[in-house]
């Protein structure tokens, strides 16, 4: 059943991709601005479908990366530290993502498993079996904000760790731009929920759902920053 669902979802995404490619080809032939709007809407729809495929995923960032580590053991240990009784059967997969880089040792690091260059440890991406398990982990992370990597069995010095929803590249870049705009305008509440990006200026003010970069100027009144490297 799970395999059928994933295959069907992939087929829908491939269909959307094909529609976007066809429309872009027509656009290059000079069919006008109306087609640009159609393409933008299709890209938005495609991104939202991509985000739905990540609905059970979380991302643990700033967690020290060491040679020979066991990603499954790491996420179970992180969950335990947050007060969540997570089992291997709750986890579909756990792995570091992105190109491996050399990251700076914090003061007191033994150096085992850590590089000496610039950068940060790669995020640990975890896919869980059920949305309820993900929600429990996210709630615990919010309650225990400020948790560190201490007592996880690592040789590196403790570092603050962060557990967040996994976002598509498009949403990750957009959320970065939202945070930058919010910081510049002193907005207090900027968050994601179920893959959507929200902003609220202060307590008891309206909540804004931000879907595209154009919403940033409308909501915050400032031009968005670039986010090509996020």
N, C-alpha and C positions, 0 to 999 in steps of 0.2 A: 504493500500500500504506500509506504514512504517513497519507494523508488518510483512508483507511478506518479505520485504528486510532484516530485522533483522533475521528472521527465516532462510532464505537462507544463509545469512552470517554465522550464527551459524553452519549450516550444513556443509559448506565448511571448517570451522575451525575444526569441529569434525573429518572430513575426514582426514585433515592434521595431527591432533593429533594421529589418529589411524595409519597412515602411519609411523609416527615417532616412536610410540610404537613398531610396528612390526619390524622396522629396528633395533631398539635398542635391541630387543630380539635376532635378528639374530647376532648382533654384539657380544653379550655375548657368543654366540656359537662359536665365533672365525672366523668370515668371513673376517677380515682384514681391512686395513686402507682406502681402496676405499669406503667402506660402511660408515666409519666415515665421509668422505667428503660429502657423500649423506645426512647423518643425519644433518650435520652442515648446508647444503644448505636448507634443509626442515625446520629446526628451524628458519633460517633467513626468509624464506618465511612466516612461521607461525607468526613470530613477526611483519612482515610488514602488514599482514592481521589484526592482533590485533590492530596495530596502526591506520589502516584505520577506524576501528570502533570508534576511539576517535577523528575523524577529526573535530567534532563540539564542543569539550570539551576544557575548560580552567580551570586553577588551580590558585586560589588566596592563596598565602602563607604569613605567618607572620601576618595575620589578627587576632587580639585578639579574643579569644573565651570566650563567657560569657554564664552563665546559662540562659535558656529561650530565647535565641536569635532566630531570624527568618532568616534562610538562604536566602530565597527569598528577603526579605527586604534588607539584607546585600549586595547581588550582585547588586540589583537595585541602592543602594546608592553608591557602589563602581563605577559602570558605570557612574552615574551622576557626581561623582567627577572627573572622567576622561573625562567628556564632551560628553558622549555617552547617547543618549536618549533611554534607554532600557526599554521594557515593559514586564510584566509578560507573555504575549503571545509569547515573544521571547525566553522564558526559558522552557526547557523540565523538568529539575530537578536541584536542588541546595542542596548540603549536605556536611557536614564535613565527611572526610574519614579517616580511620585508628583507632587504639585503642586510646581511650581517655586517655590523660596523664595530669599530673599536670605541669604547666609551670610557670617559674619565673616571678614575677611581675616586670615591669620596674619602675624606680623611679617615684613616683607621682601617681602610680596606687592606686585606692581606695580599691582594693582587691575584689570587688564584681565580682563574676563569675570567678575569677582567682585563681589558686592554688599557692602553695608556694614552690613547688619542682622544679627540673630541667626539661628541655625540651622546646618544642615550641608548639604553638597552632597548631591544626590539619589543614591541607589545606582544603579550601572550593572548592569543585569540582562542576563545573557548565556545564551542557549540554545545548547547544543552538539549536534552531530550524534549523538554516541555517548557512552555512559556511561563508556567507557574513557578518552576524552579528558577528561571532567570529573574522573575520579579522578586522572589524571596532574596536572592543574592543582591540585587540592586537596592532593595530596601535596607538590607543589613549594611551595605556599603555607605548609604547615606547616614544611617544612625551612627555608625562608627567612623565617621569622617575623620581623617588624620591618622588612620592606621598606617603602620610601617611594616617593613619586611623583616623586622626582628622576630626571632623564634621560628623562622621558616626552614631552619637547617642549612642556611647558606653561609658561606665564609665571608661574604662581602659585608661591609658596614651597613646598618639599617638605613633604608631610604623610605620616604613617604610613598605609598602605593595608591593607585586610583583604579576603581572599577567603574566602567561606563558601558553604555550600549555601544555596540559596533555599528558604525555608520558607513554608508557608501562613500566613495571618494568625493562625489559631488556634495553630499550632505556634510561630510567632514570639512571640506573647504568652506562651505556656506556657514557652518557653525563657528569656524574660526573668524570669519568676517563679522558675524553677529556679535561674538564676544569682543572683538576689537571696537566695533561701533558702540556697544553697550558700555565698554570701559571709558571711551571718550566722552560719552554723554551721561556717565554716572548712573546707569541703570543697575538695579540691584539683583534682578532675577533673570537669569538666562539658562535654559535647560533643554534637555531632550526627553521625550517620552514616546515610546512606541515608534521610534525613528523619526519623529517630528520635532521641529525646532520651535521653541517658544521663548517669548520675552515679556517681562512685566517690569515697569519702571520702578514702582514701589509697592508695598503691601496694599491690597484692596483697590488697585487700579486695573484697568482692562488687560487681559492676556492677549498677546498677538501671536498668531501662527505665521511663521516666516517660511515661505516655500521657495522663493527665488531671491537672487541678489537684488532684484528691483524692489523687493519689499523692504530692504534695509534703509534706503533713502526715504521711503514712505513712512516707516515706523520711527526711525531714529533722527531723520532730518539731516543725515550726513552721507557723503559718498562712501561706498564700500572700499575697503583696502583690497589689494591683490592677495591671492592665497595659492599661488601656483605650486609652492613647495610643501604644502601641508599634506 
